[in-house]
Structure formats: structure tokens, C-alpha cells
Amino acid sequence: MKRQGKEGEFRSNLHRGGSASLVRMTPEERSTAVRAAGIMGLNVCGVDILRSNHGPVVMEVNSSPGLEGIEQATEKDVAELIIQFIEKNHKPNKTGTRGKG
């Protein structure tokens, strides 16, 4: 999903009047997002990427991303897809914190 700030606004947050549209990620963008999620130890997250002359640049990794914009842009129930992913991939008694958090 690509977010665009409203005229005169550098922030592209939807709640600040920004808009969202569907775009196709490049293989490099996908790889960058997956690596960023892995570095953070997250199976589900939102990765904010800027397209630059030097390739994709990670701006932020959100462990609890908002879904409204991505669901509107894709016309998919992303929350349901996340639940299905978790149900399919859960590992009982396995946490990234080894039970310490």
C-alpha cells in the first residue's frame, strides 16, 4: 500500500487526511520488509518503507499496525488473514521471549 499525504502535509497518515492506494512491491522491497520484521523478531508487523534512489529504506517497523488503510486499499480482511496465519503457524510453548515476557 502506498500512502500519500494531503496537499501541503509531509505526513501521510490516513487520520491526518492522507490517502492510500494499492501498489505492487518490488522483490527488493519485499525482501527488505521481511528482513526488517525478522530483525525485530516479529512474524506479523507493518513495515514503512520509502522508495529512494538507493533502493528501499525502512523508516519504521510497527509491531501493532493499524489495518484500516491496508484493508481499504486491498479490499481484503487483513485481520482475518493474520488470525489464519497465527493459527496455522503457532508453536505451543514456544515464545520469542522464552517465557520471560
Contact map, one row per residue, 1 for C-alpha under 8 A:
11100000000000000001111100000000000000000000000000000000000000000000010011000000000000000000000000000
11110000000000000001111000000000000000000000000000000000000000000000000000000000000000000000000000000
11111000000111000111100000000000000000000000000000000000000000000000000000000000000000000000000000000
01111100001110000111000000000000000000000000000000000000000000000000000000000000000000000000000000000
00111111111111011110000000000000000000000000000000000000000000000000000000000000000000000000000000000
00011111110100011110000000000000000000000000000000000000000000000000000000000000000000000000000000000
00001111100000000000000000000000000000000000000000000000000000000000000000000000000000000000000000000
00001111110000000000000000000000000000000000000000000000000000000000000000000000000000000000000000000
00001111111100000000000000000000000000000000000000000000000000000000000000000000000000000000000000000
00001101111100000000000000000000000000000000000000000000000000000000000000000000000000000000000000000
00011000111110010100000000000000000000000000000000000000000000000000000000000000000000000000000000000
00111100111111011110000000000000000000000000000000000000000000000000000000000000000000000000000000000
00111000001111111110000000000000000000000000000000000000000000000000000000000000000000000000000000000
00101000000111111111000000000000000000000000000000000000000000000000100000000000000000000000000000000
00000000000011111100000000000000000000000000000000000000000000000000000000000000000000000000000000000
00001100001111111100000000000000000000000000000000000000000000000000000000000000000000000000000000000
00001100000111111110000000000000000000000000000000000000000000000000000000000000000000000000000000000
00111100001111111111000000000000000000000000000000000000000000000000000000000000000000000000000000000
00111100000111001111100000000000000000000000000000000000000000000000000000000000000000000000000000000
11110000000001000111110000000000000000000000000000000000000000000000110110000000000000000000000000000
11100000000000000011111000000000000000000000000000000000000000000000000010000000000000000000000000000
11000000000000000001111100000000000000000000000000000000000000000000000011000000000000000000000000000
11000000000000000000111110000000000000000000000000000000000000000000000000000000000000000000000000000
10000000000000000000011111000000000000000000000000000000000000000000000000000000000000000000000000000
00000000000000000000001111111100000000000000000000000000000000000000000000000000000000000000000000000
00000000000000000000000111111100000000000000000000000000000000000000000000000000000000000000000000000
00000000000000000000000011111110000000000000000000000000000000000000000000000000000000000000000000000
00000000000000000000000011111111000000000000000000000011000000000000000000000000000000000000000000000
00000000000000000000000011111111100000000000000010000011000000000000000000000000000000000000000000000
00000000000000000000000011111111110000000000000000000000000000000000000000000000000000000000000000000
00000000000000000000000000111111111000000000000000000000000000000000000000000000000000000000000000000
00000000000000000000000000011111111100000000000000000001010000000000000000000000000000000000000000000
00000000000000000000000000001111111110000000001010000000010000000000000000000000000000000000000000000
00000000000000000000000000000111111111000000000000000000000000000000000000000000000000000000000000000
00000000000000000000000000000011111111100000000000000000000000000000000000000000000000000000000000000
00000000000000000000000000000001111111110000001000000000010010000000000000000000000000000000000000000
00000000000000000000000000000000111111111111101000000000000010000000000000000000000000000000000000000
00000000000000000000000000000000011111111110000000000000000000000000000000000000000000000000000000000
00000000000000000000000000000000001111111100000000000000000000000000000000000000000000000000000000000
00000000000000000000000000000000000111111100000000000000000010000000000000000000000000000000000000000
00000000000000000000000000000000000011111110000000000000000000000000000000000000000000000000000100000
00000000000000000000000000000000000011111111100000000000000000100000000000000000000000000000000000000
00000000000000000000000000000000000011001111100000000000000000000000000000000000000000000000000000000
00000000000000000000000000000000000010000111110000000000000000100000000000000000010000000000000000000
00000000000000000000000000000000000010000111111000000000000011111000000000000000000000000000000000000
00000000000000000000000000000000000000000001111100000000000011111000000000000000000000000000000000000
00000000000000000000000000000000100110000000111110000000011111000000000000000000000000000000000000000
00000000000000000000000000000000000000000000011111000000011110000000000000000000000000000000000000000
00000000000000000000000000001000100000000000001111100001111100000000000000000000000000000000000000000
00000000000000000000000000000000000000000000000111110001111000000000000000000000000000000000000000000
00000000000000000000000000000000000000000000000011111011100000000000000000000000000000000000000000000
00000000000000000000000000000000000000000000000001111111100000000000000000000000000000000000000000000
00000000000000000000000000000000000000000000000000111110000000000000000000000000000000000000000000000
00000000000000000000000000000000000000000000000000011111000000000000000000000000000000000000000000000
00000000000000000000000000011000000000000000000000111111100000000000000000000000000000000000000000000
00000000000000000000000000011001000000000000000011110111110000000000000000000000000000000000000000000
00000000000000000000000000000000000000000000000011110011111000000000000000000000000000000000000000000
00000000000000000000000000000001100100000000001111000001111110000000000000000000000000000000000000000
00000000000000000000000000000000000000000000001111000000111110000000000000000000000000000000000000000
00000000000000000000000000000000000000000000001110000000011111000000000000000000000000000000000000000
00000000000000000000000000000000000110010000111100000000011111100000000000000000000000000000000000000
00000000000000000000000000000000000000000000111000000000000111111000000000000000000000000000000000000
00000000000000000000000000000000000000000101110000000000000011111000000000000000000000000000000000000
00000000000000000000000000000000000000000000110000000000000001111100000000000000000000000000000000000
00000000000000000000000000000000000000000000110000000000000001111110000000000000000000000000000000000
00000000000000000000000000000000000000000000000000000000000000011111100000000000000000000000000000000
00000000000000000000000000000000000000000000000000000000000000001111111000000110000000000000000000000
00000000000000000000000000000000000000000000000000000000000000000111111100000000000000000000000000000
00000000000001000001000000000000000000000000000000000000000000000111111110000000000000000000000000000
10000000000000000001000000000000000000000000000000000000000000000011111111100100000000000000000000000
00000000000000000000000000000000000000000000000000000000000000000011111111111100000000000000000000000
00000000000000000001000000000000000000000000000000000000000000000001111111110000000000000000000000000
10000000000000000001110000000000000000000000000000000000000000000000111111100000000000000000000000000
10000000000000000000010000000000000000000000000000000000000000000000011111110000000000000000000000000
00000000000000000000000000000000000000000000000000000000000000000000011111111000000000000000000000000
00000000000000000000000000000000000000000000000000000000000000000000001101111100000000000000000000000
00000000000000000000000000000000000000000000000000000000000000000000001000111111100000000000000000000
00000000000000000000000000000000000000000000000000000000000000000010011000011111110000000000000000000
00000000000000000000000000000000000000000000000000000000000000000010000000001111111000000000000000000
00000000000000000000000000000000000000000000000000000000000000000000000000001111111100000000000000000
00000000000000000000000000000000000000000000000000000000000000000000000000001111111110000000000000000
00000000000000000000000000000000000000000001000000000000000000000000000000000111111111000000000000000
00000000000000000000000000000000000000000000000000000000000000000000000000000011111111100000000000000
00000000000000000000000000000000000000000000000000000000000000000000000000000001111111110000000000000
00000000000000000000000000000000000000000000000000000000000000000000000000000000111111111000000000000
00000000000000000000000000000000000000000000000000000000000000000000000000000000011111111100000000000
00000000000000000000000000000000000000000000000000000000000000000000000000000000001111111100000000000
00000000000000000000000000000000000000000000000000000000000000000000000000000000000111111100000000000
00000000000000000000000000000000000000000000000000000000000000000000000000000000000011111110000000000
00000000000000000000000000000000000000000000000000000000000000000000000000000000000001111111000000000
00000000000000000000000000000000000000000000000000000000000000000000000000000000000000001111110000000
00000000000000000000000000000000000000000000000000000000000000000000000000000000000000000111110000000
00000000000000000000000000000000000000000000000000000000000000000000000000000000000000000011111000000
00000000000000000000000000000000000000000000000000000000000000000000000000000000000000000011111101100
00000000000000000000000000000000000000000000000000000000000000000000000000000000000000000000111111100
00000000000000000000000000000000000000001000000000000000000000000000000000000000000000000000011111100
00000000000000000000000000000000000000000000000000000000000000000000000000000000000000000000001111111
00000000000000000000000000000000000000000000000000000000000000000000000000000000000000000000011111111
00000000000000000000000000000000000000000000000000000000000000000000000000000000000000000000011111111
00000000000000000000000000000000000000000000000000000000000000000000000000000000000000000000000011111
00000000000000000000000000000000000000000000000000000000000000000000000000000000000000000000000011111
